[in-house]
Amino acid sequence: MSTEVLVLGGGPAGLAAGIALRQHGADVTVVDALTPAIDKACGEGLMPGALAALERLGVSMGAADGVPFRGIRFCDSRRSVEARFSAGVGMGVRRLRLHARLAERAEACGVKLQWNSHCQLLGPSRALVDGEELSFRYLVGADGQSSTVRRWAGMEACRKEDLRYGLRRHYRVEPWTDLVEVHWAEHGQAYVTPVAEDCVCVAFVGRDPQREAEEWLEEFPALAERVGAAPVASMQRGAVSATRILREVERGTVALVGDASGSVDAVTGEGMASCFLQAEALAKAIAERNLEAYSHAHQRIGRLPHRMAALLLLMDRFPALAARTLETFEERPEFFSDFLAVHIGLRGLSGFALQRGPQFCWSLLTTTAR
Ligand SMILES: Cc1cc2nc3c(=O)[nH]c(=O)nc-3n(C[C@H](O)[C@H](O)[C@H](O)COP(=O)(O)OP(=O)(O)OC[C@H]3O[C@@H](n4cnc5c(N)ncnc54)[C@H](O)[C@@H]3O)c2cc1C
Protein backbone atom coordinates (compact mmCIF):
# COMPACT_ATOMS: atom_id res chain seq x y z
CA MET A 1 0.00 0.00 0.00
CA SER A 2 1.19 3.54 -0.62
CA THR A 3 -0.05 7.07 -0.20
CA GLU A 4 1.50 10.45 -0.97
CA VAL A 5 0.77 11.92 2.47
CA LEU A 6 0.18 9.97 5.68
CA VAL A 7 -1.56 12.08 8.33
CA LEU A 8 -1.39 10.57 11.80
CA GLY A 9 -4.36 11.87 13.84
CA GLY A 10 -7.85 12.52 12.57
CA GLY A 11 -8.95 15.30 14.94
CA PRO A 12 -9.87 18.76 13.59
CA ALA A 13 -6.31 19.49 12.44
CA GLY A 14 -5.73 16.11 10.76
CA LEU A 15 -9.07 16.13 8.96
CA ALA A 16 -8.64 19.75 7.89
CA ALA A 17 -5.15 18.91 6.58
CA GLY A 18 -6.57 15.90 4.72
CA ILE A 19 -9.28 18.05 3.10
CA ALA A 20 -6.89 20.86 2.20
CA LEU A 21 -4.42 18.37 0.69
CA ARG A 22 -7.20 16.84 -1.42
CA GLN A 23 -8.10 20.38 -2.57
CA HIS A 24 -4.53 20.50 -3.92
CA GLY A 25 -4.95 17.10 -5.58
CA ALA A 26 -2.77 15.07 -3.19
CA ASP A 27 -3.40 11.45 -2.33
CA VAL A 28 -3.94 11.42 1.46
CA THR A 29 -4.49 8.81 4.14
CA VAL A 30 -5.59 9.87 7.64
CA VAL A 31 -5.13 7.31 10.43
CA ASP A 32 -6.64 7.70 13.89
CA ALA A 33 -6.62 5.36 16.86
CA LEU A 34 -10.24 6.18 17.69
CA THR A 35 -13.60 5.91 15.92
CA PRO A 36 -15.66 8.96 14.93
CA ALA A 37 -17.26 11.08 16.05
CA ILE A 38 -14.32 11.84 18.37
CA ASP A 39 -14.95 13.96 21.47
CA LYS A 40 -12.40 16.06 23.36
CA ALA A 41 -12.41 18.63 26.16
CA CYS A 42 -12.97 21.92 24.37
CA GLY A 43 -14.79 25.21 24.91
CA GLU A 44 -16.50 24.54 21.57
CA GLY A 45 -16.41 28.15 20.39
CA LEU A 46 -15.50 28.67 16.74
CA MET A 47 -14.30 32.25 16.30
CA PRO A 48 -15.20 34.09 13.05
CA GLY A 49 -11.80 33.23 11.54
CA ALA A 50 -12.35 29.52 12.22
CA LEU A 51 -15.75 29.62 10.50
CA ALA A 52 -14.28 31.40 7.48
CA ALA A 53 -11.49 28.80 7.21
CA LEU A 54 -14.01 25.96 7.50
CA GLU A 55 -16.00 27.55 4.69
CA ARG A 56 -12.90 27.54 2.47
CA LEU A 57 -12.44 23.86 3.30
CA GLY A 58 -15.98 23.24 2.10
CA VAL A 59 -17.53 22.82 5.54
CA SER A 60 -20.39 25.33 5.90
CA MET A 61 -21.76 25.39 9.41
CA GLY A 62 -25.49 26.00 9.40
CA ALA A 63 -28.26 26.62 11.92
CA ALA A 64 -28.54 22.88 12.63
CA ASP A 65 -24.88 22.67 13.63
CA GLY A 66 -24.78 25.07 16.54
CA VAL A 67 -25.57 28.48 17.96
CA PRO A 68 -24.11 31.74 16.61
CA PHE A 69 -22.45 34.09 19.08
CA ARG A 70 -21.89 37.74 18.34
CA GLY A 71 -19.14 38.80 20.69
CA ILE A 72 -17.44 38.30 24.04
CA ARG A 73 -18.30 39.28 27.62
CA PHE A 74 -15.62 39.42 30.32
CA CYS A 75 -16.91 39.36 33.89
CA ASP A 76 -15.81 38.79 37.46
CA SER A 77 -17.70 38.93 40.74
CA ARG A 78 -18.18 42.72 40.45
CA ARG A 79 -17.79 43.80 36.84
CA SER A 80 -18.99 42.95 33.40
CA VAL A 81 -17.98 44.32 30.03
CA GLU A 82 -18.94 43.15 26.58
CA ALA A 83 -18.16 43.85 22.93
CA ARG A 84 -19.66 42.59 19.70
CA PHE A 85 -17.68 41.46 16.68
CA SER A 86 -17.55 44.35 14.22
CA ALA A 87 -17.62 41.80 11.38
CA GLY A 88 -18.79 38.21 11.24
CA VAL A 89 -20.11 35.94 13.96
CA GLY A 90 -18.71 32.99 15.83
CA MET A 91 -20.50 29.72 16.49
CA GLY A 92 -20.77 27.35 19.42
CA VAL A 93 -20.65 23.82 17.97
CA ARG A 94 -20.59 20.58 19.93
CA ARG A 95 -17.24 18.94 19.37
CA LEU A 96 -18.89 15.70 18.23
CA ARG A 97 -20.83 17.63 15.62
CA LEU A 98 -17.76 19.46 14.35
CA HIS A 99 -15.84 16.21 14.10
CA ALA A 100 -18.68 14.49 12.25
CA ARG A 101 -18.96 17.37 9.76
CA LEU A 102 -15.20 17.37 9.09
CA ALA A 103 -15.09 13.58 8.72
CA GLU A 104 -18.06 13.67 6.34
CA ARG A 105 -16.37 16.31 4.19
CA ALA A 106 -13.02 14.49 4.23
CA GLU A 107 -14.67 11.29 3.06
CA ALA A 108 -16.62 13.12 0.34
CA CYS A 109 -13.51 14.70 -1.10
CA GLY A 110 -11.59 11.44 -1.26
CA VAL A 111 -9.40 11.37 1.85
CA LYS A 112 -8.68 7.72 2.75
CA LEU A 113 -9.80 7.41 6.36
CA GLN A 114 -8.55 4.64 8.64
CA TRP A 115 -10.28 4.83 12.01
CA ASN A 116 -9.68 2.64 15.01
CA SER A 117 -6.24 1.90 13.59
CA HIS A 118 -2.84 1.36 15.10
CA CYS A 119 0.09 2.99 13.33
CA GLN A 120 3.73 2.13 13.97
CA LEU A 121 6.28 4.37 12.30
CA LEU A 122 9.12 2.37 10.76
CA GLY A 123 11.06 5.18 9.06
CA PRO A 124 10.66 8.51 7.23
CA SER A 125 8.64 6.90 4.45
CA ARG A 126 7.25 3.64 5.90
CA ALA A 127 4.78 2.68 8.58
CA LEU A 128 2.81 -0.35 9.69
CA VAL A 129 -0.91 0.43 9.83
CA ASP A 130 -2.84 -2.36 11.49
CA GLY A 131 0.02 -4.69 10.60
CA GLU A 132 0.15 -3.75 6.91
CA GLU A 133 3.06 -1.82 5.49
CA LEU A 134 2.24 1.60 4.07
CA SER A 135 4.76 3.74 2.21
CA PHE A 136 4.41 7.51 1.87
CA ARG A 137 6.28 10.57 0.73
CA TYR A 138 5.24 13.02 3.48
CA LEU A 139 4.33 12.32 7.10
CA VAL A 140 2.08 14.79 8.93
CA GLY A 141 1.76 14.64 12.71
CA ALA A 142 -1.74 15.81 13.65
CA ASP A 143 -1.84 13.70 16.76
CA GLY A 144 -2.49 16.37 19.38
CA GLN A 145 -0.72 17.69 22.47
CA SER A 146 1.33 14.53 23.21
CA SER A 147 2.21 13.89 19.57
CA THR A 148 3.94 10.59 18.83
CA VAL A 149 5.18 11.94 15.49
CA ARG A 150 6.75 14.94 17.22
CA ARG A 151 8.62 12.66 19.62
CA TRP A 152 9.54 10.16 16.90
CA ALA A 153 10.92 12.93 14.64
CA GLY A 154 12.88 14.53 17.52
CA MET A 155 11.02 17.83 17.32
CA GLU A 156 10.13 18.16 21.03
CA ALA A 157 12.33 21.21 21.71
CA CYS A 158 10.27 24.27 22.70
CA ARG A 159 10.91 27.99 22.66
CA LYS A 160 8.14 28.43 25.18
CA GLU A 161 5.90 26.16 27.24
CA ASP A 162 3.29 27.02 29.86
CA LEU A 163 0.77 24.39 30.91
CA ARG A 164 -2.69 24.83 32.39
CA TYR A 165 -5.52 22.34 32.70
CA GLY A 166 -8.99 22.47 31.24
CA LEU A 167 -12.21 20.74 32.16
CA ARG A 168 -15.33 20.75 30.05
CA ARG A 169 -18.93 20.19 31.03
CA HIS A 170 -22.28 20.68 29.27
CA TYR A 171 -25.31 21.92 31.18
CA ARG A 172 -28.86 21.46 29.98
CA VAL A 173 -30.01 25.07 30.22
CA GLU A 174 -31.22 27.66 27.72
CA PRO A 175 -28.38 30.04 26.77
CA TRP A 176 -28.98 33.42 28.43
CA THR A 177 -26.88 35.45 26.02
CA ASP A 178 -25.62 35.48 22.43
CA LEU A 179 -22.08 36.17 23.66
CA VAL A 180 -19.31 33.87 24.86
CA GLU A 181 -18.81 34.71 28.53
CA VAL A 182 -15.37 34.56 30.10
CA HIS A 183 -15.65 34.59 33.91
CA TRP A 184 -12.45 35.57 35.74
CA ALA A 185 -11.58 34.42 39.26
CA GLU A 186 -8.48 33.96 41.40
CA HIS A 187 -7.57 30.44 40.24
CA GLY A 188 -8.61 30.58 36.60
CA GLN A 189 -11.38 31.24 34.13
CA ALA A 190 -14.67 29.65 33.21
CA TYR A 191 -15.93 30.31 29.76
CA VAL A 192 -19.40 29.63 28.60
CA THR A 193 -20.38 28.98 24.99
CA PRO A 194 -23.98 28.48 23.85
CA VAL A 195 -24.00 25.27 21.77
CA ALA A 196 -27.71 24.41 21.41
CA GLU A 197 -31.01 26.07 22.21
CA ASP A 198 -31.10 24.11 25.47
CA CYS A 199 -27.40 23.61 26.19
CA VAL A 200 -24.26 25.53 27.12
CA CYS A 201 -20.68 24.28 27.20
CA VAL A 202 -18.60 25.44 30.17
CA ALA A 203 -14.82 25.10 30.09
CA PHE A 204 -12.89 25.72 33.31
CA VAL A 205 -9.19 26.46 32.84
CA GLY A 206 -6.59 26.89 35.56
CA ARG A 207 -3.29 25.66 36.97
CA ASP A 208 -4.57 22.95 39.31
CA PRO A 209 -5.00 19.61 37.47
CA GLN A 210 -6.99 18.10 40.37
CA ARG A 211 -9.80 20.65 40.54
CA GLU A 212 -13.29 19.28 39.90
CA ALA A 213 -16.19 21.11 38.22
CA GLU A 214 -18.09 21.57 41.53
CA GLU A 215 -15.02 23.12 43.14
CA TRP A 216 -14.63 25.39 40.12
CA LEU A 217 -18.25 26.53 40.30
CA GLU A 218 -17.72 27.75 43.88
CA GLU A 219 -15.29 30.31 42.42
CA PHE A 220 -17.94 31.64 40.05
CA PRO A 221 -21.13 32.28 42.09
CA ALA A 222 -22.93 34.13 39.25
CA LEU A 223 -22.30 31.21 36.91
CA ALA A 224 -23.22 28.68 39.61
CA GLU A 225 -26.55 30.44 39.95
CA ARG A 226 -27.21 29.92 36.23
CA VAL A 227 -26.01 26.34 35.80
CA GLY A 228 -25.55 24.89 39.31
CA ALA A 229 -29.01 23.30 39.43
CA ALA A 230 -29.19 22.42 35.72
CA PRO A 231 -28.81 18.79 34.61
CA VAL A 232 -25.30 17.92 33.47
CA ALA A 233 -25.60 16.96 29.80
CA SER A 234 -22.26 15.26 29.04
CA MET A 235 -19.44 13.31 30.54
CA GLN A 236 -16.85 15.56 32.14
CA ARG A 237 -13.65 15.69 30.11
CA GLY A 238 -10.26 17.14 30.94
CA ALA A 239 -7.29 18.12 28.80
CA VAL A 240 -4.02 20.00 29.02
CA SER A 241 -4.30 23.58 27.82
CA ALA A 242 -0.80 24.35 26.62
CA THR A 243 0.85 27.50 25.42
CA ARG A 244 3.64 25.89 23.46
CA ILE A 245 5.94 27.23 20.77
CA LEU A 246 8.17 24.60 19.16
CA ARG A 247 11.59 25.31 17.72
CA GLU A 248 10.64 23.54 14.50
CA VAL A 249 7.40 22.32 12.95
CA GLU A 250 8.87 20.57 9.92
CA ARG A 251 11.97 18.59 9.16
CA GLY A 252 12.76 16.82 5.91
CA THR A 253 9.46 15.29 4.82
CA VAL A 254 7.81 15.40 8.26
CA ALA A 255 5.51 18.23 9.36
CA LEU A 256 3.38 18.90 12.43
CA VAL A 257 -0.04 20.54 12.40
CA GLY A 258 -2.62 21.55 15.03
CA ASP A 259 -1.84 21.00 18.72
CA ALA A 260 0.99 18.64 17.76
CA SER A 261 2.77 21.68 16.28
CA GLY A 262 2.36 23.83 19.42
CA SER A 263 -0.72 25.56 20.74
CA VAL A 264 -2.20 28.64 22.38
CA ASP A 265 -3.94 28.62 25.75
CA ALA A 266 -7.60 27.61 25.61
CA VAL A 267 -8.78 30.96 26.97
CA THR A 268 -7.97 32.62 23.63
CA GLY A 269 -10.59 30.46 21.86
CA GLU A 270 -8.24 30.47 18.85
CA GLY A 271 -7.05 26.83 18.88
CA MET A 272 -9.22 25.58 16.07
CA ALA A 273 -8.83 28.65 13.87
CA SER A 274 -5.06 28.08 14.08
CA CYS A 275 -5.48 24.37 13.19
CA PHE A 276 -7.48 25.18 10.07
CA LEU A 277 -5.16 27.96 8.90
CA GLN A 278 -2.12 25.73 9.45
CA ALA A 279 -3.81 22.91 7.53
CA GLU A 280 -4.34 25.21 4.54
CA ALA A 281 -0.76 26.49 4.68
CA LEU A 282 0.66 22.97 4.99
CA ALA A 283 -1.31 21.66 2.01
CA LYS A 284 -0.06 24.55 -0.12
CA ALA A 285 3.54 23.98 0.98
CA ILE A 286 3.33 20.25 0.20
CA ALA A 287 1.77 20.98 -3.20
CA GLU A 288 4.69 23.33 -3.91
CA ARG A 289 7.21 20.81 -2.49
CA ASN A 290 8.41 23.53 -0.12
CA LEU A 291 7.91 22.63 3.53
CA GLU A 292 10.07 25.54 4.64
CA ALA A 293 7.30 27.85 3.47
CA TYR A 294 5.05 26.07 5.97
CA SER A 295 7.42 26.97 8.82
CA HIS A 296 7.12 30.66 7.94
CA ALA A 297 3.35 30.49 7.51
CA HIS A 298 3.03 28.62 10.83
CA GLN A 299 4.96 31.38 12.60
CA ARG A 300 2.81 34.04 10.97
CA ILE A 301 -0.43 32.25 11.92
CA GLY A 302 0.67 31.88 15.55
CA ARG A 303 2.01 35.39 16.11
CA LEU A 304 -1.21 37.19 17.07
CA PRO A 305 -2.83 34.35 19.07
CA HIS A 306 0.39 33.95 21.08
CA ARG A 307 0.58 37.68 21.82
CA MET A 308 -3.07 37.74 22.89
CA ALA A 309 -2.48 34.61 24.99
CA ALA A 310 0.47 36.32 26.71
CA LEU A 311 -1.76 39.27 27.68
CA LEU A 312 -4.57 37.03 28.91
CA LEU A 313 -2.16 34.81 30.86
CA LEU A 314 -0.70 37.90 32.51
CA MET A 315 -4.22 38.67 33.75
CA ASP A 316 -4.49 35.04 34.89
CA ARG A 317 -1.24 35.22 36.89
CA PHE A 318 -2.12 38.53 38.54
CA PRO A 319 -5.79 38.57 39.58
CA ALA A 320 -5.47 42.19 40.78
CA LEU A 321 -4.37 43.17 37.27
CA ALA A 322 -7.34 41.27 35.80
CA ALA A 323 -9.71 43.10 38.15
CA ARG A 324 -8.26 46.48 37.21
CA THR A 325 -8.31 45.65 33.53
CA LEU A 326 -11.97 44.70 33.73
CA GLU A 327 -12.70 47.89 35.65
CA THR A 328 -10.92 49.92 32.97
CA PHE A 329 -12.78 48.10 30.20
CA GLU A 330 -16.04 48.71 32.04
CA GLU A 331 -15.32 52.42 32.26
CA ARG A 332 -14.02 52.64 28.69
CA PRO A 333 -15.97 49.99 26.73
CA GLU A 334 -14.45 51.29 23.47
CA PHE A 335 -11.09 49.86 24.68
CA PHE A 336 -12.66 46.43 24.98
CA SER A 337 -14.25 46.70 21.52
CA ASP A 338 -10.84 47.56 20.08
CA PHE A 339 -9.21 44.75 22.06
CA LEU A 340 -11.70 42.29 20.57
CA ALA A 341 -11.11 43.66 17.06
CA VAL A 342 -7.37 43.05 17.57
CA HIS A 343 -8.06 39.57 18.94
CA ILE A 344 -9.94 38.49 15.84
CA GLY A 345 -7.42 40.11 13.51
CA LEU A 346 -9.48 43.08 12.31
CA ARG A 347 -7.07 45.59 13.83
CA GLY A 348 -3.30 45.55 14.20
CA LEU A 349 -1.93 45.04 17.72
CA SER A 350 0.75 47.70 17.31
CA GLY A 351 -1.79 50.26 16.03
CA PHE A 352 -3.97 49.47 19.03
CA ALA A 353 -1.01 49.76 21.41
CA LEU A 354 0.00 53.12 19.93
CA GLN A 355 -3.48 54.59 19.83
CA ARG A 356 -4.96 53.15 23.00
CA GLY A 357 -1.87 52.16 25.02
CA PRO A 358 -1.19 55.48 26.81
CA GLN A 359 -4.88 56.09 27.61
CA PHE A 360 -5.28 52.49 28.69
CA CYS A 361 -2.28 52.64 31.04
CA TRP A 362 -3.49 55.96 32.44
CA SER A 363 -6.96 54.52 33.07
CA LEU A 364 -5.37 51.45 34.65
CA LEU A 365 -3.29 53.61 36.97
CA THR A 366 -6.08 55.96 37.93
CA THR A 367 -8.39 53.00 38.46
CA THR A 368 -5.74 51.60 40.80
CA ALA A 369 -5.60 54.85 42.71
CA ARG A 370 -9.33 54.90 43.41
C1 LIG B 1 -10.16 23.04 27.80
C2 LIG B 1 -9.96 23.44 26.38
C3 LIG B 1 -10.85 24.32 25.78
C4 LIG B 1 -10.66 24.71 24.44
N1 LIG B 1 -11.56 25.56 23.88
C5 LIG B 1 -11.43 25.93 22.58
C6 LIG B 1 -12.38 26.78 21.97
O1 LIG B 1 -13.38 27.17 22.58
N2 LIG B 1 -12.19 27.13 20.68
C7 LIG B 1 -11.10 26.71 19.96
O2 LIG B 1 -10.97 27.08 18.79
N3 LIG B 1 -10.18 25.89 20.52
C8 LIG B 1 -10.32 25.49 21.82
N4 LIG B 1 -9.42 24.64 22.37
C9 LIG B 1 -8.30 24.12 21.54
C10 LIG B 1 -8.76 23.01 20.61
O3 LIG B 1 -9.52 22.06 21.32
C11 LIG B 1 -7.54 22.34 20.01
O4 LIG B 1 -6.73 23.33 19.43
C12 LIG B 1 -7.91 21.31 18.95
O5 LIG B 1 -8.61 20.25 19.51
C13 LIG B 1 -6.64 20.75 18.32
O6 LIG B 1 -7.01 19.78 17.37
P1 LIG B 1 -5.95 18.68 16.92
O7 LIG B 1 -6.61 17.93 15.81
O8 LIG B 1 -4.64 19.30 16.71
O9 LIG B 1 -5.77 17.74 18.20
P2 LIG B 1 -6.83 16.74 18.86
O10 LIG B 1 -8.17 17.32 18.85
O11 LIG B 1 -6.22 16.38 20.18
O12 LIG B 1 -6.82 15.46 17.90
C14 LIG B 1 -5.72 14.59 17.84
C15 LIG B 1 -6.20 13.30 17.22
O13 LIG B 1 -5.07 12.44 17.08
C16 LIG B 1 -5.43 11.13 17.47
N5 LIG B 1 -4.20 10.45 17.92
C17 LIG B 1 -3.36 10.84 18.91
N6 LIG B 1 -2.33 9.99 19.00
C18 LIG B 1 -2.50 9.07 18.03
C19 LIG B 1 -1.76 7.92 17.61
N7 LIG B 1 -0.62 7.59 18.18
N8 LIG B 1 -2.27 7.19 16.59
C20 LIG B 1 -3.42 7.52 15.98
N9 LIG B 1 -4.16 8.59 16.33
C21 LIG B 1 -3.70 9.36 17.33
C22 LIG B 1 -6.46 11.31 18.56
O14 LIG B 1 -7.30 10.17 18.68
C23 LIG B 1 -7.21 12.54 18.07
O15 LIG B 1 -8.33 12.19 17.29
C24 LIG B 1 -9.56 24.22 23.70
C25 LIG B 1 -8.65 23.35 24.31
C26 LIG B 1 -8.83 22.97 25.63
C27 LIG B 1 -7.85 22.04 26.26
The ligand as a Tripos MOL2 file, in Angstrom:
@<TRIPOS>MOLECULE
LIG
   53    58     1     0     0
SMALL
NO_CHARGES

@<TRIPOS>ATOM
      1 C1        -10.1600   23.0430   27.7950 C.3       1 LIG1
      2 C2         -9.9560   23.4450   26.3820 C.ar      1 LIG1
      3 C3        -10.8470   24.3220   25.7840 C.ar      1 LIG1
      4 C4        -10.6640   24.7100   24.4370 C.ar      1 LIG1
      5 N1        -11.5580   25.5640   23.8770 N.ar      1 LIG1
      6 C5        -11.4260   25.9310   22.5830 C.ar      1 LIG1
      7 C6        -12.3800   26.7800   21.9710 C.ar      1 LIG1
      8 O1        -13.3810   27.1710   22.5810 O.2       1 LIG1
      9 N2        -12.1860   27.1340   20.6780 N.ar      1 LIG1
     10 C7        -11.1040   26.7060   19.9580 C.ar      1 LIG1
     11 O2        -10.9670   27.0790   18.7920 O.2       1 LIG1
     12 N3        -10.1750   25.8860   20.5180 N.ar      1 LIG1
     13 C8        -10.3210   25.4850   21.8190 C.ar      1 LIG1
     14 N4         -9.4150   24.6350   22.3680 N.ar      1 LIG1
     15 C9         -8.2990   24.1210   21.5410 C.3       1 LIG1
     16 C10        -8.7600   23.0110   20.6140 C.3       1 LIG1
     17 O3         -9.5160   22.0630   21.3180 O.3       1 LIG1
     18 C11        -7.5350   22.3390   20.0090 C.3       1 LIG1
     19 O4         -6.7250   23.3290   19.4330 O.3       1 LIG1
     20 C12        -7.9120   21.3070   18.9510 C.3       1 LIG1
     21 O5         -8.6100   20.2510   19.5130 O.3       1 LIG1
     22 C13        -6.6440   20.7450   18.3200 C.3       1 LIG1
     23 O6         -7.0070   19.7760   17.3750 O.3       1 LIG1
     24 P1         -5.9530   18.6850   16.9170 P.3       1 LIG1
     25 O7         -6.6100   17.9330   15.8100 O.co2     1 LIG1
     26 O8         -4.6420   19.3000   16.7120 O.co2     1 LIG1
     27 O9         -5.7660   17.7360   18.1960 O.3       1 LIG1
     28 P2         -6.8260   16.7370   18.8550 P.3       1 LIG1
     29 O10        -8.1710   17.3240   18.8490 O.co2     1 LIG1
     30 O11        -6.2190   16.3760   20.1770 O.co2     1 LIG1
     31 O12        -6.8220   15.4620   17.8990 O.3       1 LIG1
     32 C14        -5.7230   14.5900   17.8390 C.3       1 LIG1
     33 C15        -6.1970   13.3030   17.2170 C.3       1 LIG1
     34 O13        -5.0710   12.4410   17.0770 O.3       1 LIG1
     35 C16        -5.4260   11.1300   17.4730 C.3       1 LIG1
     36 N5         -4.1970   10.4530   17.9240 N.ar      1 LIG1
     37 C17        -3.3580   10.8350   18.9140 C.ar      1 LIG1
     38 N6         -2.3290    9.9920   19.0010 N.ar      1 LIG1
     39 C18        -2.5040    9.0710   18.0320 C.ar      1 LIG1
     40 C19        -1.7650    7.9230   17.6070 C.ar      1 LIG1
     41 N7         -0.6150    7.5900   18.1830 N.pl3     1 LIG1
     42 N8         -2.2670    7.1880   16.5860 N.ar      1 LIG1
     43 C20        -3.4200    7.5200   15.9760 C.ar      1 LIG1
     44 N9         -4.1550    8.5920   16.3340 N.ar      1 LIG1
     45 C21        -3.7050    9.3610   17.3350 C.ar      1 LIG1
     46 C22        -6.4580   11.3110   18.5620 C.3       1 LIG1
     47 O14        -7.2990   10.1660   18.6810 O.3       1 LIG1
     48 C23        -7.2110   12.5430   18.0670 C.3       1 LIG1
     49 O15        -8.3290   12.1860   17.2900 O.3       1 LIG1
     50 C24        -9.5620   24.2200   23.7000 C.ar      1 LIG1
     51 C25        -8.6470   23.3520   24.3100 C.ar      1 LIG1
     52 C26        -8.8340   22.9680   25.6310 C.ar      1 LIG1
     53 C27        -7.8490   22.0360   26.2560 C.3       1 LIG1
@<TRIPOS>BOND
     1     1     2 1
     2     2     3 ar
     3     2    52 ar
     4     3     4 ar
     5     4     5 ar
     6     4    50 ar
     7     5     6 ar
     8     6     7 ar
     9     6    13 1
    10     7     8 2
    11     7     9 ar
    12     9    10 ar
    13    10    11 2
    14    10    12 ar
    15    12    13 ar
    16    13    14 ar
    17    14    15 1
    18    14    50 ar
    19    15    16 1
    20    16    17 1
    21    16    18 1
    22    18    19 1
    23    18    20 1
    24    20    21 1
    25    20    22 1
    26    22    23 1
    27    23    24 1
    28    24    25 2
    29    24    26 1
    30    24    27 1
    31    27    28 1
    32    28    29 2
    33    28    30 1
    34    28    31 1
    35    31    32 1
    36    32    33 1
    37    33    34 1
    38    33    48 1
    39    34    35 1
    40    35    36 1
    41    35    46 1
    42    36    37 ar
    43    36    45 ar
    44    37    38 ar
    45    38    39 ar
    46    39    40 ar
    47    39    45 ar
    48    40    41 1
    49    40    42 ar
    50    42    43 ar
    51    43    44 ar
    52    44    45 ar
    53    46    47 1
    54    46    48 1
    55    48    49 1
    56    50    51 ar
    57    51    52 ar
    58    52    53 1
@<TRIPOS>SUBSTRUCTURE
     1 LIG1         1 GROUP 0 **** ****
